[in-house]
Amino acid sequence: MRHAQQYQRTTDIYKSMPTILRIGSFRFHFYSNEGNEPPHIHVRNAEGECKFWLEPIVLASNRGIATHDLRGIERLVFENKQTLLDSYNEYHHP
């Protein structure tokens, strides 16, 4: 029973963190309880997580991601801006 409870808890967590894109080692997602903030995206890899505002695209926070990876993530955010914005707005403001 304990395993089933752990699985349900993990599943619930990921429902509250929809994944928008996976590119290389980066997972682009947002949290379901952040609809009152301006549009943004969280990006996670094995080293940590960062957050970029989408309008304009600016690094909002970083915990553990290397500087060279941040530059690559920023480029990916620019390249996928419309998809990220559309997904954010569809989820938070249907």
C-alpha positions in Angstrom: 0.0 0.0 0.0 2.8 2.4 0.8 4.2 2.1 -2.8 0.7 2.9 -4.2 0.5 6.0 -2.0 4.0 7.1 -3.1 3.1 6.6 -6.7 -0.1 8.6 -6.4 1.7 11.5 -4.6 4.4 11.5 -7.4 1.7 11.4 -10.1 -0.2 14.3 -8.4 3.0 16.4 -8.3 3.6 16.0 -12.0 0.0 16.9 -12.8 0.7 20.2 -11.0 3.9 20.7 -13.1 2.9 20.3 -16.7 5.8 19.6 -19.0 5.7 21.8 -22.1 9.0 20.8 -23.8 11.9 18.4 -23.3 15.0 19.4 -25.2 18.2 17.5 -24.4 18.6 17.4 -20.6 16.2 20.3 -20.1 12.6 20.0 -19.0 10.4 23.1 -19.6 7.5 23.3 -17.3 5.4 25.5 -15.0 3.6 25.1 -11.7 -0.2 25.0 -11.7 -0.5 27.5 -8.8 1.3 30.4 -10.5 -1.4 31.8 -12.7 -1.3 35.2 -10.9 2.3 35.8 -12.1 3.3 37.2 -15.5 3.9 34.5 -18.1 7.1 32.5 -17.4 8.7 29.1 -17.7 10.7 26.9 -15.4 13.5 24.8 -16.8 15.0 21.9 -14.8 18.0 19.6 -15.4 20.0 17.4 -13.1 21.9 20.3 -11.7 19.0 22.6 -10.8 16.2 24.8 -12.0 15.8 28.3 -13.5 12.9 30.5 -14.3 12.5 32.9 -17.3 9.9 35.6 -17.7 8.5 35.3 -21.2 7.5 39.0 -21.9 10.2 40.2 -22.2 12.4 37.1 -22.0 14.6 37.7 -18.9 16.1 35.3 -16.4 14.0 35.6 -13.2 15.9 33.1 -11.0 18.5 30.4 -11.0 19.3 27.6 -8.5 22.2 25.5 -9.6 22.3 25.7 -13.4 25.7 26.5 -14.9 26.1 29.9 -16.7 26.9 28.2 -20.1 23.7 26.2 -19.8 21.7 29.3 -18.9 22.8 30.9 -22.2 21.6 27.8 -24.1 18.4 27.7 -22.2 17.8 31.4 -23.0 18.3 30.7 -26.7 15.8 27.8 -26.5 13.3 30.0 -24.7 13.6 32.6 -27.5 13.2 29.9 -30.2 10.1 28.4 -28.5 8.6 31.6 -27.1 5.2 31.4 -28.8 4.7 27.7 -27.9 5.7 28.5 -24.3 3.4 31.5 -24.1 0.5 29.7 -25.7 0.8 26.8 -23.3 1.1 29.1 -20.3 -2.0 31.0 -21.3 -4.1 27.9 -22.2 -3.3 26.4 -18.8 -3.6 29.4 -16.6 -6.2 31.4 -18.5 -8.5 29.0 -20.4 
